[in-house]
Amino acid sequence: MAELASKYEKTEPDRSNQPPLSKQDFLFLVKNSDRLRTRLDPLCRFVLVLRGIAKDAYDQVAAQLGISRRAVERAYCIAFDTVESDRKTCNDGTPTSHVDNGVTLGKSDLCEA
């Protein structure tokens, strides 16, 4: 976890106050959790659960994971953007293997409604 965090600390977060997941994003995450799990690294997944679902503050998530707030912010931005992008992609019918956003780790064409 610390190794992943150090990579995220070296970059600036895209948005420092990204909101927790919307109900729509949460439902998509539940239905597509296996697919999203393959697209996000472990740090992004932990941060997505703690910030996006449990709605913990960035500082609280950082303390729980023993990493910097900057790493939490960046990991959450990536996780949030991946969920949003995948949800929109699934809604418009474009396979996610045709979308290369440069931050995901895996590819899948399967979207559950």
Secondary structure, DSSP 8 states (H G I E B T S, - for coil): -HHHHHHHHTS--S-TT-----HHHHHHHHHTHHHHHHHS-HHHHHHIIIIIIS---HHHHHHHHTS-HHHHHHHHHHHHHHHHHHHHHHHHT--GGG---SS-S--------
